[in-house]
C-alpha cells in the first residue's frame, strides 16, 4: 500500500514539475535561451534522466537488496541536484527580473511532496533491503497510472536532453 502512496506522490511531483517547466522555465523565462541560466540548466539536465528512471521504476518494480540502496542513492542524488538548483537559481534569474514568487512557492511544494514520496518509498521498501538483489516486477498502481508515468518519463527525459543541448549551445556565451 505504501508503494502505491509513494507512486501517487511521485505522480503529483511530476505533474507540478511539468507545470513548472511549461509555465516558468519555458514560457515566462525561456531558460534555454538565457546565458545567465547556464548553471541552472545543468541541474535541470541532470534531473531529467533522474526522474525518467523514477517514473518507470517506482510504479512497476520492487528494488530488492542492493538495488534498494541504488534507489536510496538516486534520492540523495536528486536532493543534491535540488540544493544546487536552489543555490544557483536566484543569480540565474536576476537578468530576467528574478525568480517569480509563484515559482518559489511551487518549488517549495514540490520539495515537500518529494520528501513525503521518499519517506513513503523508504518505509515500504525497507524490508526489501534484506532480500536477494533483484528487480521484481511488482506493479504498485493501476495500469493507467503506470502508463501515465511512462509517458511522463519520456517527457522529462526529453526536457533534460533539451536542457543539456542548451548547456552546450550556451557554453560559448558563458564567461
N, C-alpha and C positions, 0 to 999 in steps of 0.2 A: 504493500500500500504506500509506503513512504517513497519508493522509487517513482510511483505514479505522481505523488505530490511534488517530488523534485522535478519531474518531467514537465508538469504544468507550470511550475515556477520558471523553468527554463524557457518554455514557450512564451510566457509573459515577458521575460527578459528579451527574447528575440523580437517580439512584436514592438516593444518600446525602443529597442536598439535600431530596428528598421525605421521607425518613426524619426529617431534622432538623425540617422543618416540622410533620410529623404528631406526632412524639414531644415535641419541646421547645417549639416555638412555639405549638402548639395545645393539646396535652394537658397538659403539665406547667405551662406558664405562661399559656396563653390570652392571648397578647400583644395581640391585637386589642381586648381589654377593659381593658388596663393603661395609664393615663395616663403612667406613667413610661417606657413603651416607644415614645412618640410619635416620637422621632428615629430609633430603630431601625426602626420601621415605615416611615418614609420611605425608608430604604435598601432595605428589602425590596420596597417598591412599585416602586422603580427596577429591581431585579434581575429581577422577573417578566417584563417585556417584553424585557429583555436576553437572558435565557435562552430565551424563546419564539423569538426570532429565531435564536439559535444552534442550537436543536433542529431548526429547519426548514432552515436554510441549509447547515450543515456536512455532513449526510449526503446532501444532494441536489445541491449546486451547487459549481462551482469559481468563485471570485471573481477574475476576471481584471482586470488593470490597476488602475485607481483603486478598484475595488470591493475589491481585496485590502487597500488602505490603509484603507478604511472598516472592514473586518473587524479590522484591527490597532487602529484607534481604538476599536472596540467592546470589544476585550480590555482596552485601557488603561482605558476607562470602567468596566468591571466590576471591575478591580483597585482603582480609586479607590473604588468603592462598597464593596468588601470592607474596605478600610482604614478607611473612615468607619464602617462597621458595627462593626468591631473596636474602634474608638475610643469608640463610644457604648454598646456592649453592656453593659459592666460596670456603669456607672451606671444604665442602664435596668433591669437585673435586680436591683439592690440591694433594692428593696422586696419582691421575690419570693424572697429568700433567696440571691441571687447566681446567677452563671452556673454551671450544673452542670458538673462535671468531664467527664462524658461528652460534653456538647455542645461543650466547648472542644476535646477530642480530635477529635471529628467534624469541627469546623471546620478544624482543622489538617490532617487527612487530605484534606478537600475542597480546601483551598488547594493542597496539594502536587499532587493529581491535576489540578487546573485548570492549574497551571504546566506539568505534563507534556503536557496537552492542547494548550496554546498552543504549546509547543515543537514538538510533532509537526505541528501545523497549519502553523506558520510554515516549518518545514523542507520540508514537502510543497508548500506554496503559494508559496514564494519565487519560483520560475520564472514564476508567473502574473503577477507584477508587471510583467514586460516585454511582456506580451501586450496586445492591444487590449481596452479596458474593456468588459466584458460579464459577465453571469451565464451560465454554461454548465451545462446540466443534465448532471451527471456523478455518478451515484449511487456512493457510496463503500462501501456496505454492503448486505446483502440487504434486500428489501422489508419483511420483518417487523421489522427493526430500524428502518428508516425510519418505519414505521407507529407503532411504539412511541414513538419520539422525537416524532412528530407529536402523539400523544395527550399525551405529557408536556409539549409546548409549550402545549397548551390548559390543562392543569392548572396550570402555573407562571404562565401569563398570568392565569388566574382568581385564583390566590393573590395575585399582585401587585395586581390590581384590588381584591380584598378588603382588602388592606393599605392601599391608597390610600383606600378608603372609611373605614377605621378611623382613618386620619390626620385626615380631615375631621371625623369624628364626635368624636374625642378632642380636637381643637383647642380646643374650648370649655373643656376641663378643664385644659389646659396653661397654666401661668402664665409 
